[in-house]
Amino acid sequence: MDIEKQLEIIKRGAVEIISEEELRRKLELSIKLKRPLKIKAGFDPTAPDLHLGHTVLLRKLRQFQDLGHEIYFLIGDFTGQIGDPSGRSEIRKQLSKQEVAKNALTYKAQVCKILDIHKLKIVFNSKWFEKMSGVEMLRLTTMASVSQMLAREDFKKRYAKGENISILEFIYPLMQGYDSVMLKADVELGGTDQIFNLLVGRQFQKDFNQPQQVVLTMPLLEGTDGIAKMSKSYGNYIGINEPAGEMFGKIMSISDELMLKYYELLTDEDLNSVKQMHPKDAKFNLAKIIISQYHSAQEAEKEALEFSRVFSQKEIPQNLPVFKTDGKKNILAILIESKLVASGNEARRLIKQGAVSFNNLKIERDDFVLLEAGILKAGSRRFLKVVI
């Protein structure tokens, strides 16, 4: 494919390319030498499930893959034990090697829903970091200064507020940059909150006398709350491995404004055509498209009918999950133990918002005890049959 057509595809939905001229030259050389570009994207397996926010990058990787380039899906099984501080307002919880390894296995199983697994190079950064001596690791720290780190936006904000920043967090972007050196990446993809880390990769490659990678950033996808970026820790995510019905309901809950962004970043639909549709119909269509992508067209049709039956006709879903209790547990415990919510924080938030009800009565306190059987509802789409 000619360079202009490749650039048109690559630039769709991208926020920034550093630099487009460098990318053009790399593409020209790729065609001349008949050598595919090495495209890198790193994912730290800090949670077991990939969500739609992750797929923004994965879909861009697939476009590069379809253009004939070589995709390096880097699983940060070593750096994942540290946790990327990008966009964080506090120190991240450290994960064990076992937790990270378990999550990494699920990533490999999930990416095949988007990428051609037969043409994908999956690499783990523990391959080189576990072989590094302490002296070699410390030598990386000489390649950046404290002032450079504090110029980074999220660190600057935390420092100004007097909030803790660990030395380990300073080391994380250096390690991500070294990944690019080890892979000799031509292009690295990341979210807009990753720009600092991606540029460190460029600088490190220069320091190691390698051609510098082109940096391509993609927008962050807001979660179902329409405010924070999609994240499991915020309870606003849509997992690609979630049941089709749960995915359908969550997509239908997003705002009309956010819906257009989902169309642009998660589908190949023409936005002008979408804008001509009634918002409700457009959202319904979006849910069907996404369910088809990660489940099947049959599942999408089935859940569309079920959603219409339950929410348009105000009926209770069929085949509700059942939770047995002894009549002593409070609403908070039941919500968490039944996995009707992702976390205690999400349960408290829903109760505070008045979005939890039992037998059509709104629950206002998280210590409310269920003394009888009935139907528990969380949000607008999650139901549970409680049995004493």
NORZIKA-V926505 format. One record per residue. N is the residue number from 1. OMEGA is omega in degrees with one decimal (NA if undefined). Layout:
n=N omega=OMEGA
n=N omega=OMEGA
//
This chain:
n=1 omega=-177.3
n=2 omega=-172.7
n=3 omega=-177.3
n=4 omega=179.5
n=5 omega=177.3
n=6 omega=-179.0
n=7 omega=179.0
n=8 omega=179.8
n=9 omega=-177.0
n=10 omega=-174.5
n=11 omega=-178.1
n=12 omega=177.2
n=13 omega=-178.4
n=14 omega=178.5
n=15 omega=-175.0
n=16 omega=173.2
n=17 omega=-178.8
n=18 omega=-9.4
n=19 omega=-179.0
n=20 omega=179.5
n=21 omega=177.1
n=22 omega=179.3
n=23 omega=178.9
n=24 omega=-179.5
n=25 omega=178.7
n=26 omega=178.4
n=27 omega=177.9
n=28 omega=179.8
n=29 omega=178.6
n=30 omega=179.8
n=31 omega=-178.0
n=32 omega=-176.8
n=33 omega=-176.0
n=34 omega=179.6
n=35 omega=179.5
n=36 omega=175.6
n=37 omega=175.1
n=38 omega=-177.4
n=39 omega=-175.5
n=40 omega=168.2
n=41 omega=-177.9
n=42 omega=178.8
n=43 omega=175.7
n=44 omega=-178.1
n=45 omega=-178.5
n=46 omega=175.6
n=47 omega=-174.0
n=48 omega=-173.1
n=49 omega=169.6
n=50 omega=179.4
n=51 omega=-175.7
n=52 omega=176.0
n=53 omega=177.8
n=54 omega=-173.2
n=55 omega=176.0
n=56 omega=177.1
n=57 omega=-177.5
n=58 omega=178.8
n=59 omega=177.0
n=60 omega=175.2
n=61 omega=179.9
n=62 omega=177.5
n=63 omega=176.2
n=64 omega=179.4
n=65 omega=179.7
n=66 omega=177.5
n=67 omega=175.2
n=68 omega=-178.3
n=69 omega=-173.2
n=70 omega=-175.4
n=71 omega=175.0
n=72 omega=177.6
n=73 omega=-175.1
n=74 omega=176.1
n=75 omega=-177.6
n=76 omega=-179.4
n=77 omega=176.0
n=78 omega=-179.4
n=79 omega=178.4
n=80 omega=177.5
n=81 omega=177.0
n=82 omega=-178.4
n=83 omega=179.9
n=84 omega=179.5
n=85 omega=-175.9
n=86 omega=176.1
n=87 omega=-177.4
n=88 omega=178.4
n=89 omega=179.7
n=90 omega=179.4
n=91 omega=-178.8
n=92 omega=174.6
n=93 omega=179.2
n=94 omega=178.2
n=95 omega=177.1
n=96 omega=178.0
n=97 omega=-179.8
n=98 omega=179.1
n=99 omega=-178.8
n=100 omega=-179.6
n=101 omega=179.4
n=102 omega=178.6
n=103 omega=-179.0
n=104 omega=179.4
n=105 omega=-179.6
n=106 omega=178.5
n=107 omega=-178.8
n=108 omega=-178.3
n=109 omega=-174.6
n=110 omega=-174.9
n=111 omega=-179.5
n=112 omega=175.9
n=113 omega=-177.5
n=114 omega=-176.3
n=115 omega=174.0
n=116 omega=-173.2
n=117 omega=-178.7
n=118 omega=179.7
n=119 omega=-174.4
n=120 omega=175.3
n=121 omega=179.1
n=122 omega=-179.0
n=123 omega=179.9
n=124 omega=-176.2
n=125 omega=172.6
n=126 omega=-178.2
n=127 omega=178.8
n=128 omega=-176.7
n=129 omega=179.6
n=130 omega=178.7
n=131 omega=-178.1
n=132 omega=174.7
n=133 omega=177.7
n=134 omega=-179.9
n=135 omega=179.3
n=136 omega=178.1
n=137 omega=-179.7
n=138 omega=179.8
n=139 omega=177.2
n=140 omega=-176.3
n=141 omega=178.8
n=142 omega=-174.7
n=143 omega=176.3
n=144 omega=-178.1
n=145 omega=177.6
n=146 omega=-179.6
n=147 omega=176.6
n=148 omega=-179.6
n=149 omega=-177.7
n=150 omega=174.7
n=151 omega=179.1
n=152 omega=-168.8
n=153 omega=-175.5
n=154 omega=176.1
n=155 omega=-179.4
n=156 omega=-179.6
n=157 omega=-178.7
n=158 omega=179.9
n=159 omega=179.8
n=160 omega=179.9
n=161 omega=-179.4
n=162 omega=-179.7
n=163 omega=-175.9
n=164 omega=170.6
n=165 omega=-178.4
n=166 omega=175.9
n=167 omega=179.9
n=168 omega=179.8
n=169 omega=175.2
n=170 omega=-175.7
n=171 omega=-175.3
n=172 omega=-178.5
n=173 omega=177.7
n=174 omega=180.0
n=175 omega=177.6
n=176 omega=177.4
n=177 omega=-179.9
n=178 omega=174.7
n=179 omega=-179.3
n=180 omega=177.0
n=181 omega=-177.3
n=182 omega=-178.8
n=183 omega=-175.9
n=184 omega=-175.4
n=185 omega=173.4
n=186 omega=-179.4
n=187 omega=172.6
n=188 omega=178.9
n=189 omega=174.9
n=190 omega=175.5
n=191 omega=-179.4
n=192 omega=178.2
n=193 omega=-177.8
n=194 omega=-170.1
n=195 omega=-179.7
n=196 omega=-178.8
n=197 omega=-178.3
n=198 omega=179.1
n=199 omega=174.0
n=200 omega=177.0
n=201 omega=177.0
n=202 omega=-177.8
n=203 omega=180.0
n=204 omega=179.0
n=205 omega=176.9
n=206 omega=-179.9
n=207 omega=179.8
n=208 omega=176.7
n=209 omega=175.2
n=210 omega=171.5
n=211 omega=-176.8
n=212 omega=178.1
n=213 omega=170.1
n=214 omega=179.4
n=215 omega=178.0
n=216 omega=-179.8
n=217 omega=177.2
n=218 omega=-179.7
n=219 omega=174.8
n=220 omega=179.7
n=221 omega=176.6
n=222 omega=179.0
n=223 omega=-175.2
n=224 omega=177.7
n=225 omega=179.1
n=226 omega=-176.0
n=227 omega=-176.9
n=228 omega=177.1
n=229 omega=-176.5
n=230 omega=-178.0
n=231 omega=177.8
n=232 omega=-178.7
n=233 omega=177.7
n=234 omega=179.3
n=235 omega=-176.4
n=236 omega=-173.0
n=237 omega=171.8
n=238 omega=-177.1
n=239 omega=-178.3
n=240 omega=176.9
n=241 omega=179.4
n=242 omega=174.8
n=243 omega=-176.1
n=244 omega=-178.8
n=245 omega=178.8
n=246 omega=178.3
n=247 omega=-177.8
n=248 omega=-178.7
n=249 omega=-179.5
n=250 omega=179.3
n=251 omega=179.4
n=252 omega=-177.8
n=253 omega=-176.8
n=254 omega=-179.1
n=255 omega=178.7
n=256 omega=-179.5
n=257 omega=-179.4
n=258 omega=-179.3
n=259 omega=-179.0
n=260 omega=178.2
n=261 omega=177.1
n=262 omega=177.7
n=263 omega=-175.5
n=264 omega=-172.3
n=265 omega=-173.4
n=266 omega=-179.2
n=267 omega=175.8
n=268 omega=-177.0
n=269 omega=176.4
n=270 omega=-174.6
n=271 omega=179.2
n=272 omega=178.0
n=273 omega=-179.7
n=274 omega=-177.9
n=275 omega=178.0
n=276 omega=-176.5
n=277 omega=171.4
n=278 omega=-176.9
n=279 omega=-179.4
n=280 omega=179.1
n=281 omega=-179.8
n=282 omega=-179.5
n=283 omega=178.1
n=284 omega=179.0
n=285 omega=178.1
n=286 omega=180.0
n=287 omega=-180.0
n=288 omega=179.5
n=289 omega=-176.4
n=290 omega=177.1
n=291 omega=178.1
n=292 omega=-178.7
n=293 omega=-171.1
n=294 omega=174.0
n=295 omega=176.6
n=296 omega=178.5
n=297 omega=179.5
n=298 omega=178.0
n=299 omega=-179.8
n=300 omega=178.8
n=301 omega=-179.7
n=302 omega=-178.4
n=303 omega=175.8
n=304 omega=178.2
n=305 omega=-179.2
n=306 omega=179.6
n=307 omega=179.2
n=308 omega=-178.2
n=309 omega=-175.0
n=310 omega=-170.5
n=311 omega=177.3
n=312 omega=-178.0
n=313 omega=176.5
n=314 omega=178.6
n=315 omega=175.6
n=316 omega=-178.6
n=317 omega=174.7
n=318 omega=175.6
n=319 omega=178.6
n=320 omega=171.9
n=321 omega=-176.5
n=322 omega=176.0
n=323 omega=-179.8
n=324 omega=179.6
n=325 omega=-177.2
n=326 omega=-179.8
n=327 omega=-179.4
n=328 omega=-176.6
n=329 omega=178.4
n=330 omega=-174.2
n=331 omega=-178.8
n=332 omega=-179.3
n=333 omega=-178.6
n=334 omega=178.4
n=335 omega=-177.1
n=336 omega=-175.7
n=337 omega=179.0
n=338 omega=-177.0
n=339 omega=174.6
n=340 omega=175.1
n=341 omega=-176.4
n=342 omega=-176.1
n=343 omega=176.2
n=344 omega=179.0
n=345 omega=179.3
n=346 omega=179.7
n=347 omega=-179.7
n=348 omega=179.7
n=349 omega=-180.0
n=350 omega=179.0
n=351 omega=180.0
n=352 omega=-179.9
n=353 omega=-178.5
n=354 omega=-175.0
n=355 omega=177.7
n=356 omega=179.3
n=357 omega=177.3
n=358 omega=-175.1
n=359 omega=177.2
n=360 omega=176.3
n=361 omega=-177.5
n=362 omega=177.6
n=363 omega=-175.6
n=364 omega=-178.7
n=365 omega=-178.2
n=366 omega=176.7
n=367 omega=178.4
n=368 omega=-177.0
n=369 omega=178.2
n=370 omega=-176.2
n=371 omega=-178.0
n=372 omega=178.9
n=373 omega=177.8
n=374 omega=-177.5
n=375 omega=177.4
n=376 omega=-178.3
n=377 omega=177.7
n=378 omega=-175.2
n=379 omega=-176.9
n=380 omega=-169.8
n=381 omega=-176.9
n=382 omega=-177.3
n=383 omega=179.4
n=384 omega=175.5
n=385 omega=-178.6
n=386 omega=-179.7
n=387 omega=177.5
n=388 omega=NA
//
